[in-house]
Amino acid sequence: MLKKLDIENKFLSIEKSSMFKAPLLSVYFNLNTSKLCVYVVKKMMLTFFIFSFTNTFSNNETIDTIAGKTFELIDQKIPKQYKKTAFDSVSIVESHSLSELIQQHSSVFIKDYGPGSLSSISFRGTGASHTQVQWNGVLLNSPMNGQVDFSLYPTIFFNQAELHHGAASLLDRNGALGGSVLLKNSQNFEEKNTAFIKQSVGSFGAYKTEFSSAFVQNKWLFETQLFYYTAQNDFEFINISKKGNPIEKQKNAEILQYGIQQGIYRQLKNGSFGGRIWLFDSNRNLAPTITKDSSSESQKDQSFRALLEYKHLRNKLSFNITSGLIKDVLIYEDKSAKIYSKSNSYLIDNLINTNYYLNNKINIINNLNIRFETAESGGYSNIKQRTQGSWMTGAIFSFGQLQLNVFNRFIALNNVFNPFAPSVGGKLQLLAKEQLYIKVNAGINYHYPSLNDLFWNPGGNPNLKPEKAEMTEAGFSYTKTIKNSELNLDVIGFYNYVSNWIIWLPTEFSYWSPTNLKEVENKGIEATFSLSSTINKLTIKQNANYAYTSSTNIKTDNELDNSIDKQLIYVPFHKFNYTLSATFKNTSIYYNYNYTGLRFISTDNNWYMPTYFIHNASISQQIKFKKLNLTASFKANNLLNQDYQAMAYRAMPGRNFLFSILLKF
């Protein structure tokens, strides 16, 4: 699977650095630590003070109207000129994890280390920490390494998901240089009581149970989701690193995951109030690379996530208040090397989002965010804490066929203040009777170093500067409805210049340390196409996503650096997927094609991994029994049994199957 650009026949040896074993695998701290408890209590008291203060604006008044337009209480959405990918409910339900959802239904590249292993993201050629993940507005990125493992997020725990590409992420919060992933739990007080249970059995010892229920009683909404998953992941693969390319079986790749989410909400006269608790536990053995015969590594992840939400509309002002608490525990163990590492992190995230409709042409938006981070690990000399705040203010202007927006974000991190992070954009409808728009956006975003970057011992660099991204993009969108068919086309080109790019490098003292070394240029094109048609009782939907991404290192302090003007590692030039679904009465078929282009795995671009393409297909049948609704489905992944690797020396499964039964009542 590894190939060199010249004709020599040899393999690249990739050595693990201490940075991988320590900073990337550490995230923990002790609940019984007195300093930590005092810190958390203080921050929670501040959170409740914010809630108490803002509640003074929440008296029950009727919904106002402007020029005959009634404003409804809805979540704040980004202006339409920004690029976003919204996943439909069917795609969310049918995907096993957030990693699979993004990989199969978007142009974003997922770095998949194999079933049950780490899964990270590369958004528009940026690093994993440059993508921010939010759950109902609350940030989920680890305070320690700034990243998210997408394999730890089952899709049963959210019912809405969307990607904000590039400049669109400027409106979410600071730090997302590539884009944002937004996970949401929408509340429906009008829906009847519903519940379903889904049982799945698949190849390689896969066994999964999912349960979801929603009950409405006297304006109270109770939601429950349960998840249980286990798999052996003992699939066979061709070991290309050994003489004769023998067929071997994956070892030490077992996984066990389970979790629960509980939501309780109260419908108010002009809003709602409630909260959620999300508990999740993951235990997995870490499979060896194909160059090793065995592994004794394991990892345990435990997460506690809780949030409170208040939504209200008062006259022309609507506002949302959210306060979340995230606790993550990570335990890494290598029995053969006698390594045991435990890390703890806390994150308290408070948000206030307001919309003020001055009239039917001007919408004034203000977003305030205050975040507290705390972490304890063997890699730190002591408990590390920091506070970050940001305030975004601006307006959206609508003038007939023209829409403009201007925003600026003020950022404060501990005692450092940055008053200038602007975002401007516009959308123009070219023809009054046609949904054809041109879109232009630009802005500046900052990504601050993680706690590992600053304080890891040895190697942390407290003098690091924040990474700065200057982002521009332009494109067009077109929507056409003809009888029972709807066509959507969206094309956008982007250019990002990132200075002070943080990179970990070896030092003269035999350990790694981060520095602001690189200047990186990201540019490319993203295109989305969808077509849906209904003919009598037959519904056909087609979706296609394509991305061309050039991400190059254009400047370093070392003139002899052979990575200059070369593509960053693990950034494919081309990424494409296509999905076709057809439903006739109670029968549905589904087909998905994924193409991932060449990825370089050495900074000089001499070594690369070849392209690969994966075919997936499924069929489902719905059977109704009075008040019960049963759906049986059969899915085949990697239908053509493609032998491939997404990451170097990490085995991936061939053809595999999954059978599911869903009972809805």
Helices and strands as residue ranges (DSSP letters): E 3-4, H 18-21, G 23-25, H 34-54, G 55-57, E 65-66, E 69-70, E 84-87, H 89-94, H 98-105, E 109-112, E 119-122, G 128-130, E 131-135, E 138-139, G 150-152, G 155-157, E 160-165, G 166-171, E 179-184, E 194-202, E 206-217, E 220-231, E 236-238, E 247-249, E 255-268, E 271-285, E 297-314, E 317-334, E 339-357, E 362-377, E 384-399, E 402-413, E 416-418, E 422-429, E 435-447, H 451-455, E 467-482, E 485-506, E 512-535, E 538-555, E 574-584, E 587-596, E 599-600, E 607-609, E 612-625, E 628-637, E 656-664
